[in-house]
Amino acid sequence: MAREKSPQANPPVKRAPRKRSAAVTIEAAPPHTNFVDPQRRAALIARAAYFRAMHRGFVPGYEVADWLAAEAEVDAELLQGTVETSAA
């Protein structure tokens, strides 16, 4: 006796790959002018975190919070271009 197909098992639908039109081109992003060396970025963050801790009176227990807040602050300034990226 022949085996019947299960009505639950539907084979997946195979589709042809999409053709890319010549009109659609991917433009390269302009070079990032606010690039900063990772060591310079870390130094900027450390300096900002230090000033946050100093403003708080160096109360222990807030080191990570100071670092994360300083990191967000420095990154925002780097994106806006309001911080000097070259070492002084």
SULKA-V958063 format. One record per residue. SS is DSSP state (@ for helix, = for strand, . for the rest). PSI is psi in whole degrees, 0 to 359 (none if undefined). D_CENTER is the distance of its C-alpha to the mean C-alpha in whole Angstrom. Layout:
# SULKA-V958063
ss=SS psi=PSI d_center=D_CENTER
ss=SS psi=PSI d_center=D_CENTER
This chain:
# SULKA-V958063
ss=. psi=136 d_center=61
ss=. psi=145 d_center=58
ss=. psi=134 d_center=55
ss=. psi=152 d_center=53
ss=. psi=145 d_center=50
ss=. psi=132 d_center=48
ss=. psi=344 d_center=47
ss=. psi=332 d_center=44
ss=. psi=97 d_center=42
ss=. psi=131 d_center=41
ss=. psi=146 d_center=40
ss=. psi=146 d_center=36
ss=. psi=124 d_center=36
ss=. psi=134 d_center=35
ss=. psi=150 d_center=34
ss=. psi=148 d_center=34
ss=. psi=149 d_center=31
ss=. psi=143 d_center=30
ss=. psi=135 d_center=31
ss=. psi=132 d_center=29
ss=. psi=153 d_center=30
ss=. psi=339 d_center=31
ss=. psi=335 d_center=30
ss=. psi=114 d_center=26
ss=. psi=148 d_center=24
ss=. psi=119 d_center=21
ss=. psi=140 d_center=20
ss=. psi=140 d_center=18
ss=. psi=146 d_center=16
ss=. psi=151 d_center=17
ss=. psi=139 d_center=17
ss=. psi=114 d_center=14
ss=. psi=343 d_center=17
ss=. psi=23 d_center=15
ss=. psi=137 d_center=14
ss=. psi=142 d_center=15
ss=. psi=139 d_center=16
ss=@ psi=324 d_center=14
ss=@ psi=323 d_center=17
ss=@ psi=319 d_center=18
ss=@ psi=316 d_center=14
ss=@ psi=322 d_center=16
ss=@ psi=320 d_center=19
ss=@ psi=319 d_center=18
ss=@ psi=316 d_center=16
ss=@ psi=319 d_center=20
ss=@ psi=315 d_center=22
ss=@ psi=321 d_center=20
ss=@ psi=321 d_center=21
ss=@ psi=314 d_center=24
ss=@ psi=328 d_center=25
ss=@ psi=315 d_center=24
ss=@ psi=319 d_center=26
ss=@ psi=318 d_center=29
ss=@ psi=329 d_center=29
ss=@ psi=355 d_center=29
ss=. psi=22 d_center=32
ss=. psi=36 d_center=30
ss=. psi=125 d_center=31
ss=. psi=158 d_center=30
ss=. psi=356 d_center=27
ss=. psi=17 d_center=24
ss=@ psi=314 d_center=23
ss=@ psi=318 d_center=19
ss=@ psi=319 d_center=19
ss=@ psi=317 d_center=20
ss=@ psi=314 d_center=17
ss=@ psi=320 d_center=14
ss=@ psi=319 d_center=16
ss=@ psi=321 d_center=16
ss=@ psi=315 d_center=13
ss=@ psi=319 d_center=12
ss=@ psi=313 d_center=15
ss=@ psi=317 d_center=14
ss=@ psi=319 d_center=10
ss=@ psi=319 d_center=12
ss=@ psi=323 d_center=15
ss=@ psi=319 d_center=13
ss=@ psi=324 d_center=12
ss=@ psi=342 d_center=15
ss=. psi=24 d_center=17
ss=. psi=8 d_center=19
ss=. psi=144 d_center=19
ss=. psi=120 d_center=21
ss=. psi=344 d_center=19
ss=. psi=147 d_center=22
ss=. psi=137 d_center=24
ss=. psi=none d_center=27
